[in-house]
Amino acid sequence: MAFSSTIALSQQGNIQIEQDHRIGELLNIYKLSNESHEYYKIQIGFGSYAEAQELKENVENDFPDLFSKIDFDSPTYRVRVGRFKTKLEAERKFIEVRAKYPDAMLLKPKKST
């Protein structure tokens, strides 16, 4: 018969991370760049906020690799997924999504003026 015992010691301490202030600036530039870039998206459906939340949860379970978002476009909330840079990439995923969500629509990027 074999017995084993384990003794665990814990220590507490403080960790201080010093970060170059320019990293924050770079993150802000990156965020602005992504916000201004238009992508192909797939609209899954729309409805009230509660309906949109439920639909978004279902989509996240079915397609966890896709970015999903609820957009308000008066008077309804719209569930949109994906950020596709090319039409080909968007169309490939659209075929897959539409098999599960037949009312899905492929949305083209808005043209910049």
C-alpha positions, -999 to +999 in steps of 0.1 A: +000+000+000+014+034-009+005+068+006+014+102-007+011+136+008+014+170-007+022+201+011+013+234-007+027+267+003+013+299-012+028+332-014+013+366-020+029+393-039+023+423-061+032+425-098+037+458-114+038+460-152+052+491-168+040+497-203+052+522-228+026+550-232+028+546-270+011+511-268-021+528-258-018+552-287-012+523-311-042+505-298-064+536-304-051+539-340-058+502-345-094+505-332-101+535-354-087+517-384-110+487-379-140+509-373-135+529-405-128+498-427-160+484-442-164+446-445-188+422-461-212+410-434-240+384-432-273+395-417-289+366-400-322+382-390-339+410-372-366+418-347-370+432-312-340+435-289-349+403-270-353+384-303-320+397-316-302+387-284-316+351-286-307+349-323-272+362-316-267+335-289-279+308-313-255+321-340-226+322-316-233+285-307-236+275-344-207+296-357-183+304-328-156+314-352-176+343-366-177+378-351-213+386-342-230+419-334-264+434-328-270+466-348-299+490-342-314+501-375-346+519-367-371+504-359-355+470-355-324+452-341-304+433-367-280+404-360-250+405-383-220+382-384-186+382-400-160+407-411-151+396-446-126+416-466-133+399-499-165+390-516-153+355-523-146+349-486-180+363-477-198+342-503-182+310-491-193+315-455-227+328-466-235+294-482-227+277-450-247+302-428-277+302-452-280+264-448-287+269-411-304+303-414-324+304-447-334+341-443-298+353-441-286+380-465-251+389-477-245+426-471-220+446-492-197+472-477-209+507-478-190+528-503-170+556-489-176+590-503 
